[in-house]
Amino acid sequence: MTNILQLIAKDLVENSNIESEFDLESFSKDISLFDYQQEALKYIVAVLRLYFKNKEQLKEYYALKGFSEDDFKKEKISIDALLNRASFWMATGSGKSIVMIKLISILYQMALKGYIPKNDILILAPTDKILEQLKEQIELFNRYSNIKIDLVSLKEYESVKKQGNLFTQEYIRVFYYRSDLFTDNEGVAKKKDGKRLNYENYLGDKNWYIILDEAHKGDAQKSLKKEYYNTLAQNGYIFNFSATFTDTIDKLTTIYNFNLAKFNEKGYGKNIKIVDEEFKGFNKKDGDLTPADKKDVLIKSLLLFSAIKKEYEKLKELDEKLYHNPLMIAVAHTVNIKNADLKIYFQTLLEVAKEKPNEFDECKSSLIANLNGNRSYFFGDEVISDNFINLVDSVTYDDILLYLFNSKERGTIECIKTKDSSELLFKLKTSSEPFALLKISDTKSWSNGLLHNYDITEDVSQEGYFKRLNDKDSTINILLGSRVFSEGWDSNRPNIVSFLNIGSSNAKKYVMQTIGRGVRIEPLPNERKRYKYINAKKLKLIKNASNVPKYNCGIESIFVFATSKKDVESVFKEIEVQKDDFVKLGGINKNSYINIPLFIPKYKQIVKLEQEDIKLTISKDTLKRLQEFLKASDIDVVLMLLVGKSKSKNLALQTIDKIIKSSDKYFILNDSEDNRVDEIDLIVKIDNFFNSKLSKVEEFVEISDEIRHYKEIKVNIKKVKPKELEIIREDIKNSKIDSKKKEDRLKEQLKNGEIDIDTFANELKNLGSKKQRTTLVEIKNLKKHYYNPLLLKTDNDYFKNIIDEPSEIEFINNLEEYLNKDENCLKKYDAWYFSKVSDRIDNIYIPYIDSQTSKVAKFYPDFIFWLKKGDTYKIIFIDPHGLQSGRDNTIEKTEGFERLFKTNRFKKDNFDIDVNLVWYYQHSIKEDLLEKYRKWNFDEIF
């Protein structure tokens, strides 16, 4: 289902200056928001502005993007129900708490600027643990922010409201409460424990800003709760944060989708593999596994875990800093003596510890066959490597003893009670270190029933192990439990997850929570992406960095097992919700006929902007306000407020001096409106500008993987039917057939007697019929393009990463028409090629100074041309879109181009390299600089 609000927001931010008005990046001393987190905030700012300014226009946007009430009659979703809500669909581990807290500070700023009303804010979350974590993050934020967030329990609402405005210059008061304790009068009366609150007592003007943090979780009265929220925010706004959205209204109003699929696609988190093929018992009449089958599943999980531990040992030999210590987690709905699958789990551990199972070799062969048979992960296009499968094959029974049980000898398992009544430890008597930890609410009433074959001892000197579980030297290899650790517990250690009869009714509660808790990855300290996505400069710090990919397949994966068919179906169903509607199209390949080197510039940061006399463009009124603020403030206090925000060694002292002097050496003043950015944030932005480093062209290198968007062309399988998709793929295949060459080859075969006349006629007939059949997209094969074929379509919501800008399609068509002329300037070159460049995926750009964001930004021209004649080599960047969509940064982009390419001469190998820029646009431009680079005539361009 389309996330319509995200499409609307994307349009709204296109020519906005939100980054210049709000600090979207800083959070605390050690935490800055990632690009995707900043983008989510930028989207909500744009939508809130429109909603509180012109609701009717927002309605029109919804209709324009495809929403019709007729399509949602069954769900009874009206257009009015969509307007005052936004959903943030963000994977566990993607930092949604950071976004949530930053959102509060932005609501504060928007209210003070008059964009939105100064309404009360309420955070609702389902557990105390989640609320406690949120409080900790807010404390961290408050330490380094001049906007303080004061969290207050909703129980104190009346007394706090009597104190006056919750929005002051010093702080913003925010109420919080547990969503499951938020009910109506009847709910309060049912259980008089003093915890439940009647929502009707807090209605006020029904204009709350409500922030929901997984507030739909674990609640049987979900629909009732939604009504409470909707009533409270009737004249306000609902911000819904979750890793799992299933309701239609939440998906339609998703303003930013960074769910598990998107999270994985961008290189964050582990790859997910559901090991489902091993369920040989599924063909039995009862449709589920026998106890013997379940035992096999568990043995396979132990085998796979041992392989990952062996992998980790090899990685440690390369560099101790690499990755995490692997962990297996086993999750049951309830950890009690009635759970038969849990009994099998403990019995299997007991048997494997004592002797090599009879099923060992058969289980290993079956596991290897399953992994070989389907190497794909649930998301993305990465696959299980040969090296890892070979490692699984190498696992012996002694490896299981060593890597799972922490022992070199087989033995009996003993159970140890500790000071912490919610924990039980397990270890082999032949080992000094525990290998497993059971975490439940109460071990006393439980252990006697399920552990009758285990020796149980008590060691009150042993401290709790659960809180130290994430330590790299932890000896715990298996964590068993239920929801006690599925909520509010985060770790990068899990690589195996076993679901032990969780039951379909509880699947939604546990599947995504449990997998989400362990999906985090940290190949290097503070690096949250998989190894191949980490910046190459950082990898240089690793010993034997090139060898790491040989041993990181298993440790970058979560393998999911389950002991019942229903559990597997639940796992598939819950993860499937996260899956993208788009799949890779395939069949589009790099041009194999390219016969010249294709050079691109590589840049190196050199000097600060202030050393190059580059000035910041700023509003007169903004600068005047800032000067007045500094004159009225104690500089020591200002510097203190800059701690943790300014990245300068001198805490922006030099920048403050520039602001006070207000010299035209540093600033270009204009008459635009004061953007009302907070003074401290404004100083930080100006300081960042003057401390940004300019780039210079270091060298020209041959292109490798800098253009890769064609590998990411995707099709919407919800909108394109399987038969139509088959036709598109067939058309793509046929578009690459060179008809002339094929015809000449057929004539030669006929002449040489290799084929008869009938075969010749039939082949020729088929050749002529290979015309495009699909009407959903235009498919072009251009011999001089970097890859083929090109896909073109305007008004596109069927495909991703194709050419869909009207100005770019016009350029391609005009170029094709020009190439058909007998006389065209491109014929004078020995060779030439060109390519579309994507600003979202590719890495060919021109650095420039963006005055709106006060940063060095990247300009991605729409096309790059390479032209060679003798020892002269031209690179032409051509952009048809820039001037057609307004003057957005075009002057600054042009200045950036000139600074890099027009004052220097370049050589590469034996070539003199000349670099040019063209704004492809038909009409003349008043600005002299832009007019100098504006061209429409191809003869003039080439």
Sequence and secondary structure as in RCSB ss.txt:
>XXXX:A:sequence
MTNILQLIAKDLVENSNIESEFDLESFSKDISLFDYQQEALKYIVAVLRLYFKNKEQLKEYYALKGFSEDDFKKE
KISIDALLNRASFWMATGSGKSIVMIKLISILYQMALKGYIPKNDILILAPTDKILEQLKEQIELFNRYSNIKID
LVSLKEYESVKKQGNLFTQEYIRVFYYRSDLFTDNEGVAKKKDGKRLNYENYLGDKNWYIILDEAHKGDAQKSLK
KEYYNTLAQNGYIFNFSATFTDTIDKLTTIYNFNLAKFNEKGYGKNIKIVDEEFKGFNKKDGDLTPADKKDVLIK
SLLLFSAIKKEYEKLKELDEKLYHNPLMIAVAHTVNIKNADLKIYFQTLLEVAKEKPNEFDECKSSLIANLNGNR
SYFFGDEVISDNFINLVDSVTYDDILLYLFNSKERGTIECIKTKDSSELLFKLKTSSEPFALLKISDTKSWSNGL
LHNYDITEDVSQEGYFKRLNDKDSTINILLGSRVFSEGWDSNRPNIVSFLNIGSSNAKKYVMQTIGRGVRIEPLP
NERKRYKYINAKKLKLIKNASNVPKYNCGIESIFVFATSKKDVESVFKEIEVQKDDFVKLGGINKNSYINIPLFI
PKYKQIVKLEQEDIKLTISKDTLKRLQEFLKASDIDVVLMLLVGKSKSKNLALQTIDKIIKSSDKYFILNDSEDN
RVDEIDLIVKIDNFFNSKLSKVEEFVEISDEIRHYKEIKVNIKKVKPKELEIIREDIKNSKIDSKKKEDRLKEQL
KNGEIDIDTFANELKNLGSKKQRTTLVEIKNLKKHYYNPLLLKTDNDYFKNIIDEPSEIEFINNLEEYLNKDENC
LKKYDAWYFSKVSDRIDNIYIPYIDSQTSKVAKFYPDFIFWLKKGDTYKIIFIDPHGLQSGRDNTIEKTEGFERL
FKTNRFKKDNFDIDVNLVWYYQHSIKEDLLEKYRKWNFDEIF
>XXXX:A:secstr
   HHHHHHHHHHTT  HHHHS  SB SSS B  HHHHHHHHHHHHHHHHHHH HHHHHHHHHHTT  GGGGTTT
T  HHHHHTEEEEEE TTS HHHHHHHHHHHHHHHHHHTSS    EEEEES HHHHHHHHHHHHHHHHT SSEEE
EEEGGGHHHHHTT  SB SSEEEEEEEEGGGEE HHHHHH  SS  EEGGGG TTS  EEEEESTTTT TTHHHH
HHHHHHHTTTSEEEEEES   SHHHHHTEEEEE HHHHHHTTBS EEEE  TT GGGGSTTSS  HHHHHHHHHH
HHHHHHHHHHHHHHHHHH TTSS   EEEEEES  STT HHHHHHHHHHHHHHHS  TTHHHHHHHHHHHHHH  
B SSSS B  HHHHHHHHT  HHHHHHHTTS SS   EEEEE SSTTEEEEEETT SS  EEEE S SHHHHHHH
 TTSEEEE TT   SGGGTTSTT    EEEESTTTTSS   S EEEEEEES  HHHHHHHHHHHHHHH    SBT
TB B GGGS HHHHTTSTTGGGGGGS TTTTEEEEEESSHHHHHHHHHHHHTTS SEEE    EE TT  S  EE
EEEEEEEEGGGGT  EEEEHHHHHHHHHHHHHS HHHHHHHHTTT  STTTTHHHHHHHHHT TTTEEEE     
   HHHHHHHHHHHHH EEEEEEEEEE SSS  GGGG EEETTTS HHHHHHHHHHHHHHT  HHHHHHHHHHHH
HTTSS HHHHHHHHHHHHT     SSSEEE  TTBSEE EEE SS SSEESSB  HHHHHHHHHHHHHHTSSS G
GGGSSEEEEEE  TTT    EEEEETTTTEEEEE  SEEEEEEETTEEEEEEEESSTTTT  TTHHHHHHHHHHH
HTS  EEETTEEEEEEEEEE SS  SSHHHHHHEE  HHHH 
